[in-house]
Amino acid sequence: MSRRKAQRHRRRRGAAPLRLWTIPRASGVGIVAGLAAVLVAGIFDTSPAGLLHPYAALLALTALCGASILWITAFDMRERGTSGRMRPIRGFDAAVGLGLLLPSLYALSLVWRPLGL
């Protein structure tokens, strides 16, 4: 085994628990949490006496999923590079990550003061 392959093998083997959190999983969890946050905001009362804290938790989970998609994409680009065939996939991953991150951070900024933070 070449030296480069051995290093790559050690890196992959050492980061096994992190390999369970993938872009499709983060996308699925983020989209479900985002839709749940929209439903909570639309159906229920999100005042401090109502469901403000669960709403904020759903928004934070959505933002965390969007940030993790961008993080995984950046590290994957650094490790594997970006060929011509991979550019559309990388662009889609970045769009999904930003699509989850930015609206959820904006909505979280709107409820920041009522949360007392």
C-alpha positions as CSV (number, residue, x, y, z in Angstrom):
1,M,0.0,0.0,0.0
2,S,1.4,3.4,-0.9
3,R,2.0,6.0,1.7
4,R,-0.8,8.2,0.5
5,K,-3.3,5.4,0.5
6,A,-2.3,4.4,4.0
7,Q,-2.8,8.0,5.3
8,R,-6.2,8.2,3.6
9,H,-7.2,4.8,5.1
10,R,-6.2,6.0,8.6
11,R,-8.2,9.2,8.3
12,R,-11.3,7.3,7.1
13,R,-11.0,4.7,9.8
14,G,-10.4,7.2,12.6
15,A,-13.4,9.4,11.7
16,A,-16.0,6.6,11.6
17,P,-18.6,8.2,13.9
18,L,-18.5,11.4,12.0
19,R,-19.2,9.5,8.7
20,L,-22.7,8.7,10.0
21,W,-23.8,12.3,9.6
22,T,-24.0,12.8,5.9
23,I,-25.4,15.5,3.6
24,P,-28.6,13.5,2.8
25,R,-29.2,12.9,6.5
26,A,-28.6,16.6,7.4
27,S,-30.8,17.7,4.5
28,G,-33.6,15.4,5.6
29,V,-33.5,16.4,9.3
30,G,-33.1,20.1,8.4
31,I,-36.1,20.1,6.0
32,V,-38.3,18.2,8.5
33,A,-37.3,20.6,11.3
34,G,-37.8,23.6,9.1
35,L,-41.3,22.5,8.1
36,A,-42.2,21.7,11.7
37,A,-41.0,25.2,12.7
38,V,-43.3,26.7,9.9
39,L,-46.2,24.6,11.2
40,V,-45.6,25.6,14.8
41,A,-45.4,29.3,13.9
42,G,-48.5,29.1,11.7
43,I,-50.8,27.0,13.8
44,F,-49.8,27.6,17.4
45,D,-49.0,30.6,19.5
46,T,-45.3,31.4,19.6
47,S,-45.5,34.0,22.4
48,P,-43.3,33.5,25.4
49,A,-46.2,31.9,27.2
50,G,-46.9,29.6,24.2
51,L,-44.5,27.4,22.2
52,L,-41.7,29.9,21.8
53,H,-39.0,27.7,23.1
54,P,-39.8,24.6,21.0
55,Y,-40.1,26.9,18.0
56,A,-36.7,28.4,18.7
57,A,-35.3,24.9,19.2
58,L,-36.6,23.8,15.8
59,L,-35.1,26.9,14.2
60,A,-31.7,26.2,15.8
61,L,-31.8,22.6,14.6
62,T,-32.6,23.8,11.1
63,A,-29.7,26.3,11.2
64,L,-27.4,23.6,12.6
65,C,-28.3,21.2,9.8
66,G,-27.7,23.9,7.2
67,A,-24.3,24.8,8.7
68,S,-23.3,21.1,8.8
69,I,-24.2,20.7,5.1
70,L,-21.9,23.6,4.3
71,W,-19.2,22.2,6.6
72,I,-19.3,18.7,5.1
73,T,-19.3,20.2,1.5
74,A,-16.3,22.3,2.3
75,F,-14.3,19.5,3.7
76,D,-15.4,17.1,1.0
77,M,-14.2,19.7,-1.6
78,R,-10.9,20.0,0.2
79,E,-10.4,16.3,0.3
80,R,-11.6,15.2,-3.1
81,G,-11.5,18.4,-5.1
82,T,-14.1,19.7,-7.5
83,S,-14.1,18.2,-11.0
84,G,-16.4,19.4,-13.8
85,R,-18.9,16.7,-13.1
86,M,-19.0,17.4,-9.4
87,R,-19.6,21.2,-9.6
88,P,-23.4,21.0,-10.0
89,I,-23.6,18.6,-7.0
90,R,-21.5,20.9,-4.9
91,G,-23.6,23.9,-6.0
92,F,-26.8,22.1,-5.1
93,D,-25.3,21.1,-1.7
94,A,-24.3,24.7,-1.0
95,A,-27.7,26.0,-2.1
96,V,-29.5,23.5,0.2
97,G,-27.2,24.4,3.1
98,L,-27.7,28.2,2.6
99,G,-31.4,27.6,2.1
100,L,-31.7,26.0,5.5
101,L,-29.2,28.3,7.3
102,L,-30.2,31.8,6.3
103,P,-34.0,31.8,6.7
104,S,-33.7,29.9,10.0
105,L,-31.1,32.4,11.3
106,Y,-33.4,35.3,10.3
107,A,-36.4,33.8,12.0
108,L,-34.3,33.0,15.1
109,S,-33.1,36.6,15.2
110,L,-36.8,37.7,15.3
111,V,-37.5,35.6,18.4
112,W,-34.1,36.3,20.1
113,R,-35.4,39.2,22.3
114,P,-38.6,37.4,23.5
115,L,-36.4,34.4,24.5
116,G,-34.5,36.7,26.8
117,L,-31.1,36.1,25.2
